[in-house]
Amino acid sequence: MSVLSLPAVPAAAPARTIPAVLGADLQVPVKGGRLVPYANLDYAASAPCLEPVSAAVAAALPAYSSVHRGAGYASQLTTERYERARHTVRAFVGARTDDAAIFTRNTTDAMNLLARCLPEGTTVVVFDTEHHASLLPWTDVVRLAPPAFPGEAIRAVDETLAGIEGPALLVVTAASNVTGELWPIAGLAHIAHRHGARIAVDAAQLVPHRRLNLAALDLDYVAFSGHKLYAPFGAGALVGRPDWLAAAKPYLLGGGAVTSVGVDGEETLWSDDPEVRHEAGTPNVLGAVALAAACDALTATGWTALVREEERLVARLRAGIAGIEGVHELSLWGPDHPRVGIVSFTVDGLTAREVAEALSADHGIGVRDGKFCAHPFVRHLLGTSDGGCGDGTASAVRASFGIGTTDEHVDRLIEALRALAAQGTGVSS
């Protein structure tokens, strides 16, 4: 039997069946020595591993070997699995047939790779609402203030790009990692292209929650992380147009990316294929296998069921929070704007860290507190210019969820916040 006839990994979960996550039965200690089921509401930081993802990695391990340069059976099989994973990732985001799909460590790594590949003189336009992965890697950058509504975002980009000469790149999130709000990436792509610019989209918080079609939206690049997509094995991807990537100096200099190493002053020749050129060294094969398995599992499940369940849980949490005096949800564009499963808030009289610690210690609830690697945006939402935030007040609490989140988790958080809000305001609960 040939290598190519072997299955790469076990089949994804049956169609229309929502896959289970590992750790759904995790018990955690709370005050008093009790153990309670863990309410993991920190998916936006790192989502738990899906069972079919774990199974795919376990299936790949017995034949694990180095890729691309080995003639042995294990190396050939591992190479096939790795390249099949690349094909799966490309299809998952609806890439064009000629788009490159480069495996990276995560979204931050992908954006830094893209920054290294920009043509000389490229101006980058980015909003202050971005995650640091999209805010910080650029050299020549124009930063825009947080827009008051989606139309203002489009207008600001239109006016800014009109004043830029030479190549330009708009960098924008698809879904905010702070508020979960969806950004008008199709409209922004249209404006960017009208000015001859390109658009790169941080899709880290979108792809675990919504289908993305790069070609249909006419995006130039998308970046995302496996660890937010139920594949916490250290892989991400940059997918998009190959020309800038093929022309740039390799991201890493080393084995695999080179076609010929010169001696005595001879030129070293690098691969013209961006998927080879920027993946020097032995790649994270198991991470790529895991990422592809997560893509397959979500695709097999179908987005309709996932989105419907998430929207129901988001509405349940937001309605509960709205009914608690002293708890304030953060939002850029108001309560009616569409969003994914992320809700950030503050509690009067308590710092974000105090709230997060109490939720964990007293109720077995895991949330995130801080500024979520989006310092300028969180300061804007909180109405503070405090850059240090040493006292912890210029921070927020973020609850986020996805597959594996239940009504009980949401209700437990609401009741815990009700008690904490009463404590913070000094009113009996």
QUISULSUL-V271177 format. One record per helix or strand of 3 or more residues. SS is the DSSP state (a for helix, b for strand). FROM is the first residue (numbers start at 0). LEN is the number of residues. If there is no record, write none. Layout:
ss=(SS SS)
from=(FROM FROM)
len=(LEN LEN)
//
This chain:
ss=(a b b a a b a b a b a b a b a b a b a b a a a b b a b a b a)
from=(2 26 34 50 72 99 106 122 131 140 149 167 184 197 213 220 225 235 241 257 273 284 302 326 341 351 367 374 395 406)
len=(3 3 3 11 20 5 10 5 4 4 13 6 10 5 4 5 3 5 6 3 4 17 20 3 6 12 3 8 5 19)
//
